[in-house]
């Protein structure tokens, strides 16, 4: 697997990404890496993802941050999105805290970063995404939205974080499906809103990963 300048991604990090718990296919992970590398090399600010889960996508973006001389902030409350809760399709009972009965992905994420040796470039920000966004002040070179896919959390992430994306920076959104039979509507609605706002131009993506470049103030 290579980046857009032909440099080979560290095979060790690639193996860690493939082994980590998560829902990102290899080809979409490679596309995310390439977007992260372009952004990191652009020097507009750090990378930031909303929706850490167990750290699979953070490995791809962390690898990009390291290669591009940047850093990745990854935001999550680590209690699981709606679709991760018991009774839902993407529930993993091994991620439930036996003491409280609540989802807790933070210990698994920390082990993932430790095993991938990315603790120097991946910074976990643990808490409520809208609350963190409301107090954030650093321009971002890349914003990756992959948190809760319900209407309320998805739009809260979009409205809270896109104002922090620098002009020239990249907005990546995961699980974007045009066909409603393939996936939920909110990620598609976020993508089409950004694309039609006048502030973003679409760039090459892969599968359900869509990428846009900020060209103006539209949101």
MARTI-76788 format. One record per residue: residue in one letter; x, y, z of N, C-alpha, C in turn. Coordinates in steps of 0.1 Angstrom, whole numbers, padded with zeros to 4 digits. Layout:
{drenmar 'A', {X, Y, Z}, {X, Y, Z}, {X, Y, Z}}
...
//
This chain:
{drenmar 'X', {0009, -0012, 0000}, {0000, 0000, 0000}, {0009, 0012, 0000}}
{drenmar 'X', {0006, 0022, -0009}, {0015, 0033, -0010}, {0007, 0046, -0009}}
{drenmar 'X', {0015, 0057, -0006}, {0008, 0070, -0006}, {0009, 0077, -0020}}
{drenmar 'X', {0004, 0089, -0021}, {0003, 0095, -0034}, {0016, 0100, -0040}}
{drenmar 'X', {0027, 0098, -0033}, {0040, 0101, -0038}, {0049, 0088, -0040}}
{drenmar 'X', {0042, 0077, -0038}, {0049, 0064, -0040}, {0056, 0059, -0029}}
{drenmar 'X', {0056, 0065, -0017}, {0063, 0060, -0005}, {0055, 0050, 0001}}
{drenmar 'X', {0061, 0039, 0005}, {0054, 0028, 0011}, {0050, 0031, 0026}}
{drenmar 'X', {0038, 0029, 0029}, {0033, 0030, 0043}, {0040, 0020, 0051}}
{drenmar 'X', {0045, 0023, 0063}, {0051, 0014, 0072}, {0043, 0001, 0073}}
{drenmar 'X', {0049, -0010, 0069}, {0042, -0023, 0070}, {0037, -0026, 0084}}
{drenmar 'X', {0045, -0022, 0094}, {0041, -0025, 0108}, {0028, -0018, 0111}}
{drenmar 'X', {0027, -0005, 0107}, {0015, 0003, 0110}, {0003, -0003, 0102}}
{drenmar 'X', {0005, -0007, 0090}, {-0006, -0013, 0082}, {-0011, -0026, 0089}}
{drenmar 'X', {-0002, -0034, 0094}, {-0006, -0046, 0101}, {-0014, -0043, 0113}}
{drenmar 'X', {-0010, -0032, 0120}, {-0017, -0028, 0133}, {-0031, -0023, 0129}}
{drenmar 'X', {-0032, -0016, 0118}, {-0045, -0010, 0114}, {-0055, -0022, 0111}}
{drenmar 'X', {-0049, -0031, 0103}, {-0058, -0043, 0099}, {-0062, -0051, 0111}}
{drenmar 'X', {-0054, -0052, 0121}, {-0057, -0060, 0133}, {-0066, -0053, 0143}}
{drenmar 'X', {-0067, -0040, 0142}, {-0075, -0032, 0152}, {-0090, -0034, 0150}}
{drenmar 'X', {-0097, -0033, 0161}, {-0112, -0034, 0160}, {-0117, -0021, 0153}}
{drenmar 'X', {-0127, -0023, 0144}, {-0132, -0012, 0137}, {-0139, -0016, 0125}}
{drenmar 'X', {-0144, -0006, 0117}, {-0153, -0008, 0106}, {-0148, -0002, 0093}}
{drenmar 'X', {-0135, 0001, 0092}, {-0130, 0007, 0079}, {-0123, -0003, 0071}}
{drenmar 'X', {-0127, -0006, 0058}, {-0120, -0015, 0049}, {-0107, -0010, 0046}}
{drenmar 'X', {-0098, -0019, 0041}, {-0084, -0015, 0038}, {-0083, -0004, 0028}}
{drenmar 'X', {-0091, -0005, 0017}, {-0090, 0005, 0006}, {-0094, 0019, 0011}}
{drenmar 'X', {-0104, 0020, 0020}, {-0109, 0032, 0025}, {-0098, 0038, 0035}}
{drenmar 'X', {-0092, 0029, 0043}, {-0081, 0033, 0052}, {-0070, 0039, 0044}}
{drenmar 'X', {-0066, 0033, 0033}, {-0055, 0038, 0024}, {-0059, 0052, 0019}}
{drenmar 'X', {-0071, 0054, 0015}, {-0076, 0067, 0010}, {-0075, 0077, 0021}}
{drenmar 'X', {-0079, 0073, 0033}, {-0078, 0082, 0045}, {-0064, 0086, 0048}}
{drenmar 'X', {-0055, 0076, 0047}, {-0041, 0079, 0049}, {-0036, 0089, 0039}}
{drenmar 'X', {-0040, 0087, 0026}, {-0035, 0097, 0016}, {-0040, 0111, 0018}}
{drenmar 'X', {-0053, 0112, 0022}, {-0059, 0125, 0025}, {-0051, 0131, 0037}}
{drenmar 'X', {-0049, 0123, 0048}, {-0042, 0128, 0059}, {-0028, 0133, 0056}}
{drenmar 'X', {-0021, 0125, 0047}, {-0007, 0129, 0044}, {-0007, 0142, 0036}}
{drenmar 'X', {-0017, 0144, 0027}, {-0017, 0157, 0019}, {-0020, 0168, 0029}}
{drenmar 'X', {-0029, 0166, 0038}, {-0032, 0176, 0048}, {-0020, 0179, 0057}}
{drenmar 'X', {-0014, 0169, 0062}, {-0003, 0171, 0072}, {0008, 0179, 0065}}
{drenmar 'X', {0011, 0175, 0052}, {0022, 0182, 0045}, {0018, 0196, 0042}}
{drenmar 'X', {0005, 0200, 0042}, {0001, 0213, 0038}, {0004, 0223, 0049}}
{drenmar 'X', {0006, 0219, 0061}, {0011, 0228, 0072}, {0000, 0238, 0077}}
{drenmar 'X', {-0013, 0235, 0075}, {-0023, 0244, 0079}, {-0027, 0242, 0094}}
{drenmar 'X', {-0023, 0231, 0100}, {-0027, 0229, 0113}, {-0027, 0214, 0116}}
{drenmar 'X', {-0031, 0209, 0128}, {-0031, 0195, 0131}, {-0043, 0188, 0124}}
{drenmar 'X', {-0043, 0175, 0124}, {-0054, 0167, 0119}, {-0063, 0164, 0131}}
{drenmar 'X', {-0076, 0162, 0128}, {-0086, 0159, 0139}, {-0096, 0149, 0134}}
{drenmar 'X', {-0099, 0139, 0142}, {-0110, 0130, 0138}, {-0120, 0130, 0150}}
{drenmar 'X', {-0133, 0129, 0146}, {-0144, 0128, 0155}, {-0149, 0114, 0154}}
{drenmar 'X', {-0147, 0106, 0165}, {-0151, 0092, 0165}, {-0139, 0083, 0165}}
{drenmar 'X', {-0134, 0080, 0177}, {-0122, 0072, 0178}, {-0125, 0057, 0178}}
{drenmar 'X', {-0135, 0053, 0185}, {-0138, 0039, 0188}, {-0126, 0032, 0193}}
{drenmar 'X', {-0120, 0022, 0187}, {-0109, 0015, 0192}, {-0096, 0019, 0185}}
{drenmar 'X', {-0096, 0028, 0176}, {-0083, 0034, 0171}, {-0079, 0029, 0157}}
{drenmar 'X', {-0088, 0022, 0150}, {-0084, 0017, 0136}, {-0080, 0029, 0127}}
{drenmar 'X', {-0090, 0038, 0126}, {-0087, 0050, 0117}, {-0076, 0059, 0122}}
{drenmar 'X', {-0075, 0059, 0136}, {-0064, 0067, 0142}, {-0050, 0062, 0138}}
{drenmar 'X', {-0049, 0049, 0135}, {-0036, 0044, 0130}, {-0033, 0050, 0116}}
{drenmar 'X', {-0043, 0049, 0107}, {-0041, 0055, 0094}, {-0037, 0070, 0094}}
{drenmar 'X', {-0045, 0077, 0102}, {-0043, 0092, 0103}, {-0030, 0095, 0111}}
{drenmar 'X', {-0027, 0086, 0121}, {-0015, 0088, 0129}, {-0003, 0086, 0121}}
{drenmar 'X', {-0004, 0076, 0112}, {0008, 0073, 0103}, {0010, 0085, 0093}}
{drenmar 'X', {-0001, 0091, 0089}, {0000, 0103, 0080}, {0005, 0114, 0088}}
{drenmar 'X', {0001, 0116, 0100}, {0006, 0127, 0108}, {0021, 0126, 0110}}
{drenmar 'X', {0025, 0114, 0113}, {0040, 0112, 0116}, {0048, 0114, 0103}}
{drenmar 'X', {0043, 0109, 0092}, {0050, 0111, 0079}, {0050, 0126, 0075}}
{drenmar 'X', {0040, 0133, 0078}, {0038, 0147, 0074}, {0043, 0157, 0084}}
{drenmar 'X', {0049, 0152, 0095}, {0054, 0161, 0106}, {0043, 0169, 0113}}
{drenmar 'X', {0031, 0162, 0115}, {0020, 0168, 0122}, {0016, 0160, 0134}}
{drenmar 'X', {0004, 0162, 0139}, {-0002, 0154, 0150}, {-0017, 0152, 0148}}
{drenmar 'X', {-0022, 0142, 0153}, {-0037, 0139, 0152}, {-0043, 0140, 0166}}
{drenmar 'X', {-0054, 0148, 0167}, {-0062, 0148, 0178}, {-0075, 0139, 0175}}
{drenmar 'X', {-0078, 0130, 0184}, {-0090, 0121, 0181}, {-0100, 0122, 0193}}
{drenmar 'X', {-0112, 0126, 0189}, {-0122, 0130, 0199}, {-0133, 0120, 0200}}
{drenmar 'X', {-0136, 0116, 0213}, {-0146, 0106, 0215}, {-0149, 0105, 0230}}
{drenmar 'X', {-0162, 0103, 0233}, {-0165, 0101, 0248}, {-0162, 0086, 0252}}
{drenmar 'X', {-0160, 0077, 0242}, {-0157, 0063, 0244}, {-0167, 0055, 0251}}
{drenmar 'X', {-0180, 0060, 0251}, {-0191, 0052, 0256}, {-0199, 0046, 0245}}
{drenmar 'X', {-0194, 0047, 0233}, {-0201, 0040, 0222}, {-0212, 0049, 0216}}
{drenmar 'X', {-0213, 0049, 0202}, {-0224, 0055, 0196}, {-0237, 0047, 0197}}
{drenmar 'X', {-0248, 0052, 0193}, {-0261, 0045, 0194}, {-0260, 0031, 0188}}
{drenmar 'X', {-0254, 0030, 0176}, {-0253, 0018, 0169}, {-0243, 0008, 0175}}
{drenmar 'X', {-0236, 0012, 0186}, {-0227, 0003, 0193}, {-0233, -0003, 0206}}
{drenmar 'X', {-0245, 0002, 0209}, {-0251, -0003, 0222}, {-0257, -0017, 0221}}
{drenmar 'X', {-0259, -0023, 0232}, {-0265, -0036, 0232}, {-0278, -0037, 0225}}
{drenmar 'X', {-0279, -0048, 0217}, {-0291, -0049, 0209}, {-0290, -0044, 0195}}
{drenmar 'X', {-0280, -0036, 0192}, {-0277, -0031, 0179}, {-0267, -0039, 0171}}
{drenmar 'X', {-0267, -0037, 0158}, {-0259, -0045, 0149}, {-0244, -0045, 0152}}
{drenmar 'X', {-0239, -0033, 0156}, {-0225, -0032, 0157}, {-0220, -0033, 0172}}
{drenmar 'X', {-0228, -0039, 0180}, {-0224, -0040, 0194}, {-0214, -0051, 0196}}
{drenmar 'X', {-0204, -0048, 0204}, {-0193, -0058, 0207}, {-0193, -0059, 0222}}
{drenmar 'X', {-0198, -0071, 0228}, {-0199, -0072, 0242}, {-0185, -0072, 0249}}
{drenmar 'X', {-0174, -0075, 0242}, {-0161, -0075, 0248}, {-0157, -0060, 0252}}
{drenmar 'X', {-0164, -0050, 0247}, {-0161, -0036, 0250}, {-0169, -0031, 0261}}
{drenmar 'X', {-0177, -0039, 0268}, {-0185, -0035, 0279}, {-0177, -0036, 0292}}
{drenmar 'X', {-0178, -0025, 0300}, {-0172, -0025, 0313}, {-0180, -0034, 0323}}
{drenmar 'X', {-0174, -0045, 0327}, {-0182, -0054, 0336}, {-0186, -0048, 0349}}
{drenmar 'X', {-0180, -0038, 0353}, {-0183, -0032, 0366}, {-0196, -0023, 0364}}
{drenmar 'X', {-0196, -0016, 0353}, {-0207, -0006, 0352}, {-0218, -0010, 0342}}
{drenmar 'X', {-0214, -0020, 0333}, {-0224, -0024, 0322}, {-0224, -0014, 0311}}
{drenmar 'X', {-0215, -0004, 0311}, {-0215, 0006, 0300}, {-0204, 0003, 0290}}
{drenmar 'X', {-0206, 0007, 0278}, {-0195, 0006, 0268}, {-0183, 0015, 0272}}
{drenmar 'X', {-0171, 0010, 0270}, {-0159, 0017, 0273}, {-0148, 0013, 0264}}
{drenmar 'X', {-0146, 0021, 0253}, {-0136, 0017, 0243}, {-0123, 0023, 0246}}
{drenmar 'X', {-0122, 0032, 0256}, {-0109, 0038, 0259}, {-0097, 0029, 0262}}
{drenmar 'X', {-0099, 0019, 0270}, {-0088, 0010, 0273}, {-0083, 0003, 0260}}
{drenmar 'X', {-0092, -0001, 0252}, {-0088, -0008, 0239}, {-0081, 0002, 0230}}
{drenmar 'X', {-0086, 0014, 0229}, {-0079, 0024, 0221}, {-0065, 0026, 0226}}
{drenmar 'X', {-0063, 0028, 0239}, {-0050, 0030, 0244}, {-0040, 0019, 0241}}
{drenmar 'X', {-0045, 0007, 0242}, {-0037, -0005, 0239}, {-0033, -0005, 0224}}
{drenmar 'X', {-0043, -0001, 0216}, {-0041, 0000, 0201}, {-0030, 0010, 0198}}
{drenmar 'X', {-0030, 0021, 0204}, {-0020, 0032, 0201}, {-0006, 0027, 0207}}
{drenmar 'X', {-0006, 0021, 0218}, {0006, 0016, 0224}, {0013, 0006, 0215}}
{drenmar 'X', {0005, -0004, 0211}, {0010, -0014, 0202}, {0014, -0009, 0189}}
{drenmar 'X', {0008, 0001, 0184}, {0012, 0007, 0171}, {0023, 0017, 0173}}
{drenmar 'X', {0027, 0020, 0185}, {0038, 0030, 0188}, {0035, 0044, 0182}}
{drenmar 'X', {0023, 0048, 0184}, {0018, 0061, 0179}, {0015, 0071, 0190}}
{drenmar 'X', {0018, 0068, 0202}, {0014, 0076, 0213}, {0020, 0090, 0212}}
{drenmar 'X', {0031, 0092, 0205}, {0037, 0105, 0204}, {0031, 0114, 0194}}
{drenmar 'X', {0022, 0109, 0185}, {0016, 0117, 0174}, {0001, 0116, 0175}}
{drenmar 'X', {-0005, 0107, 0183}, {-0020, 0106, 0184}, {-0024, 0110, 0198}}
{drenmar 'X', {-0032, 0121, 0199}, {-0036, 0126, 0212}, {-0051, 0124, 0214}}
{drenmar 'X', {-0054, 0116, 0224}, {-0068, 0114, 0227}, {-0074, 0125, 0235}}
{drenmar 'X', {-0086, 0130, 0230}, {-0094, 0140, 0236}, {-0107, 0134, 0240}}
{drenmar 'X', {-0108, 0131, 0253}, {-0120, 0123, 0258}, {-0131, 0132, 0263}}
{drenmar 'X', {-0142, 0131, 0257}, {-0153, 0140, 0262}, {-0164, 0141, 0251}}
{drenmar 'X', {-0173, 0150, 0254}, {-0184, 0153, 0244}, {-0180, 0161, 0233}}
{drenmar 'X', {-0182, 0156, 0221}, {-0177, 0163, 0209}, {-0182, 0178, 0207}}
{drenmar 'X', {-0195, 0181, 0209}, {-0199, 0195, 0207}, {-0193, 0204, 0218}}
{drenmar 'X', {-0192, 0198, 0230}, {-0186, 0207, 0241}, {-0171, 0210, 0238}}
{drenmar 'X', {-0164, 0200, 0233}, {-0150, 0202, 0230}, {-0149, 0212, 0218}}
{drenmar 'X', {-0157, 0210, 0208}, {-0157, 0219, 0196}, {-0160, 0233, 0200}}
{drenmar 'X', {-0169, 0235, 0209}, {-0172, 0249, 0213}, {-0161, 0257, 0219}}
{drenmar 'X', {-0151, 0249, 0224}, {-0140, 0256, 0231}, {-0127, 0254, 0223}}
{drenmar 'X', {-0127, 0248, 0211}, {-0115, 0246, 0203}, {-0111, 0259, 0196}}
{drenmar 'X', {-0098, 0261, 0195}, {-0094, 0274, 0189}, {-0083, 0272, 0178}}
{drenmar 'X', {-0079, 0260, 0175}, {-0068, 0258, 0166}, {-0073, 0254, 0152}}
{drenmar 'X', {-0069, 0261, 0142}, {-0073, 0257, 0128}, {-0068, 0243, 0125}}
{drenmar 'X', {-0076, 0236, 0117}, {-0073, 0222, 0113}, {-0070, 0221, 0099}}
{drenmar 'X', {-0060, 0212, 0096}, {-0057, 0209, 0082}, {-0066, 0198, 0076}}
{drenmar 'X', {-0071, 0189, 0085}, {-0080, 0179, 0081}, {-0090, 0176, 0093}}
{drenmar 'X', {-0103, 0174, 0089}, {-0113, 0171, 0098}, {-0120, 0158, 0093}}
{drenmar 'X', {-0119, 0147, 0101}, {-0125, 0135, 0097}, {-0137, 0132, 0106}}
{drenmar 'X', {-0149, 0132, 0100}, {-0162, 0130, 0108}, {-0166, 0115, 0107}}
{drenmar 'X', {-0165, 0108, 0118}, {-0169, 0094, 0118}, {-0174, 0090, 0132}}
{drenmar 'X', {-0182, 0100, 0138}, {-0188, 0097, 0151}, {-0201, 0090, 0150}}
{drenmar 'X', {-0210, 0094, 0159}, {-0224, 0089, 0159}, {-0231, 0092, 0146}}
{drenmar 'X', {-0237, 0082, 0140}, {-0244, 0083, 0127}, {-0258, 0087, 0128}}
{drenmar 'X', {-0263, 0089, 0140}, {-0277, 0094, 0141}, {-0278, 0108, 0137}}
{drenmar 'X', {-0290, 0113, 0134}, {-0291, 0127, 0129}, {-0286, 0137, 0139}}
{drenmar 'X', {-0289, 0136, 0151}, {-0285, 0147, 0161}, {-0270, 0147, 0163}}
{drenmar 'X', {-0263, 0136, 0166}, {-0249, 0136, 0168}, {-0241, 0140, 0155}}
{drenmar 'X', {-0246, 0135, 0144}, {-0238, 0137, 0131}, {-0239, 0152, 0128}}
{drenmar 'X', {-0250, 0158, 0129}, {-0251, 0173, 0126}, {-0244, 0181, 0136}}
{drenmar 'X', {-0244, 0177, 0149}, {-0237, 0184, 0159}, {-0222, 0184, 0156}}
{drenmar 'X', {-0217, 0173, 0152}, {-0203, 0172, 0148}, {-0200, 0181, 0136}}
{drenmar 'X', {-0208, 0181, 0126}, {-0206, 0189, 0114}, {-0206, 0204, 0118}}
{drenmar 'X', {-0217, 0208, 0125}, {-0218, 0223, 0128}, {-0207, 0227, 0138}}
{drenmar 'X', {-0203, 0218, 0147}, {-0194, 0222, 0157}, {-0179, 0223, 0152}}
{drenmar 'X', {-0176, 0214, 0143}, {-0162, 0213, 0139}, {-0158, 0219, 0125}}
{drenmar 'X', {-0167, 0219, 0116}, {-0163, 0225, 0103}, {-0159, 0240, 0103}}
{drenmar 'X', {-0164, 0248, 0113}, {-0158, 0262, 0113}, {-0144, 0262, 0117}}
{drenmar 'X', {-0138, 0251, 0122}, {-0124, 0251, 0126}, {-0115, 0246, 0115}}
{drenmar 'X', {-0121, 0242, 0104}, {-0113, 0237, 0093}, {-0107, 0249, 0084}}
{drenmar 'X', {-0094, 0249, 0083}, {-0088, 0260, 0076}, {-0091, 0260, 0061}}
{drenmar 'X', {-0091, 0271, 0054}, {-0093, 0272, 0040}, {-0081, 0264, 0034}}
{drenmar 'X', {-0084, 0255, 0025}, {-0073, 0246, 0019}, {-0073, 0233, 0026}}
{drenmar 'X', {-0079, 0232, 0038}, {-0080, 0219, 0045}, {-0090, 0209, 0040}}
{drenmar 'X', {-0089, 0197, 0044}, {-0097, 0186, 0039}, {-0107, 0182, 0049}}
{drenmar 'X', {-0120, 0180, 0044}, {-0131, 0174, 0052}, {-0133, 0160, 0047}}
{drenmar 'X', {-0132, 0150, 0055}, {-0134, 0136, 0052}, {-0146, 0131, 0060}}
{drenmar 'X', {-0155, 0125, 0053}, {-0167, 0119, 0060}, {-0168, 0105, 0057}}
{drenmar 'X', {-0171, 0096, 0067}, {-0171, 0082, 0065}, {-0186, 0077, 0065}}
{drenmar 'X', {-0188, 0066, 0058}, {-0201, 0059, 0057}, {-0211, 0068, 0050}}
{drenmar 'X', {-0206, 0073, 0039}, {-0215, 0081, 0030}, {-0220, 0072, 0019}}
{drenmar 'X', {-0233, 0070, 0019}, {-0240, 0061, 0009}, {-0251, 0068, 0003}}
{drenmar 'X', {-0250, 0069, -0011}, {-0261, 0076, -0018}, {-0274, 0067, -0017}}
{drenmar 'X', {-0273, 0054, -0017}, {-0284, 0045, -0017}, {-0288, 0043, -0002}}
{drenmar 'X', {-0300, 0047, 0002}, {-0304, 0045, 0016}, {-0304, 0030, 0020}}
{drenmar 'X', {-0305, 0021, 0011}, {-0305, 0007, 0015}, {-0291, 0003, 0020}}
{drenmar 'X', {-0280, 0011, 0017}, {-0267, 0007, 0020}, {-0262, 0013, 0034}}
{drenmar 'X', {-0269, 0023, 0038}, {-0265, 0030, 0051}, {-0274, 0041, 0055}}
{drenmar 'X', {-0272, 0046, 0067}, {-0281, 0057, 0072}, {-0279, 0070, 0064}}
{drenmar 'X', {-0288, 0079, 0066}, {-0289, 0091, 0058}, {-0279, 0102, 0063}}
{drenmar 'X', {-0277, 0104, 0076}, {-0270, 0116, 0081}, {-0256, 0118, 0074}}
{drenmar 'X', {-0247, 0108, 0073}, {-0234, 0111, 0066}, {-0236, 0115, 0052}}
{drenmar 'X', {-0246, 0110, 0045}, {-0248, 0114, 0031}, {-0253, 0129, 0031}}
{drenmar 'X', {-0262, 0132, 0041}, {-0267, 0146, 0041}, {-0256, 0156, 0045}}
{drenmar 'X', {-0247, 0152, 0054}, {-0236, 0161, 0057}, {-0227, 0163, 0044}}
{drenmar 'X', {-0225, 0153, 0037}, {-0216, 0154, 0025}, {-0223, 0162, 0015}}
{drenmar 'X', {-0236, 0160, 0012}, {-0242, 0168, 0002}, {-0244, 0183, 0006}}
{drenmar 'X', {-0246, 0185, 0019}, {-0247, 0199, 0024}, {-0233, 0206, 0022}}
{drenmar 'X', {-0222, 0200, 0025}, {-0209, 0206, 0023}, {-0207, 0208, 0008}}
{drenmar 'X', {-0210, 0198, 0000}, {-0207, 0199, -0014}, {-0215, 0210, -0021}}
{drenmar 'X', {-0227, 0213, -0016}, {-0235, 0223, -0022}, {-0234, 0237, -0016}}
{drenmar 'X', {-0226, 0238, -0006}, {-0226, 0250, 0002}, {-0218, 0261, -0005}}
{drenmar 'X', {-0210, 0258, -0015}, {-0201, 0267, -0021}, {-0187, 0269, -0014}}
{drenmar 'X', {-0186, 0262, -0002}, {-0173, 0263, 0005}, {-0164, 0252, 0003}}
{drenmar 'X', {-0169, 0241, -0004}, {-0161, 0229, -0005}, {-0161, 0224, -0020}}
{drenmar 'X', {-0150, 0218, -0024}, {-0149, 0211, -0037}, {-0145, 0197, -0034}}
{drenmar 'X', {-0152, 0187, -0041}, {-0150, 0173, -0039}, {-0136, 0169, -0044}}
{drenmar 'X', {-0129, 0160, -0037}, {-0117, 0154, -0041}, {-0119, 0139, -0042}}
{drenmar 'X', {-0109, 0132, -0048}, {-0110, 0117, -0049}, {-0112, 0111, -0035}}
{drenmar 'X', {-0121, 0102, -0034}, {-0123, 0094, -0021}, {-0122, 0080, -0025}}
{drenmar 'X', {-0129, 0071, -0017}, {-0129, 0057, -0020}, {-0141, 0051, -0012}}
{drenmar 'X', {-0149, 0043, -0020}, {-0160, 0037, -0013}, {-0169, 0046, -0006}}
{drenmar 'X', {-0172, 0044, 0007}, {-0180, 0053, 0015}, {-0173, 0064, 0021}}
{drenmar 'X', {-0160, 0065, 0019}, {-0152, 0077, 0024}, {-0152, 0088, 0013}}
{drenmar 'X', {-0158, 0099, 0017}, {-0158, 0111, 0007}, {-0149, 0122, 0013}}
{drenmar 'X', {-0142, 0129, 0004}, {-0133, 0139, 0008}, {-0136, 0152, 0000}}
{drenmar 'X', {-0135, 0163, 0007}, {-0137, 0176, 0001}, {-0127, 0185, 0006}}
{drenmar 'X', {-0123, 0195, -0002}, {-0114, 0205, 0002}, {-0121, 0219, 0004}}
{drenmar 'X', {-0118, 0225, 0016}, {-0124, 0238, 0019}, {-0118, 0248, 0010}}
{drenmar 'X', {-0127, 0256, 0002}, {-0122, 0266, -0007}, {-0128, 0280, -0003}}
{drenmar 'X', {-0137, 0280, 0007}, {-0143, 0293, 0011}, {-0150, 0291, 0024}}
{drenmar 'X', {-0158, 0301, 0028}, {-0165, 0301, 0042}, {-0178, 0293, 0042}}
{drenmar 'X', {-0183, 0287, 0031}, {-0195, 0280, 0031}, {-0196, 0269, 0041}}
{drenmar 'X', {-0207, 0266, 0047}, {-0208, 0255, 0057}, {-0222, 0248, 0055}}
//
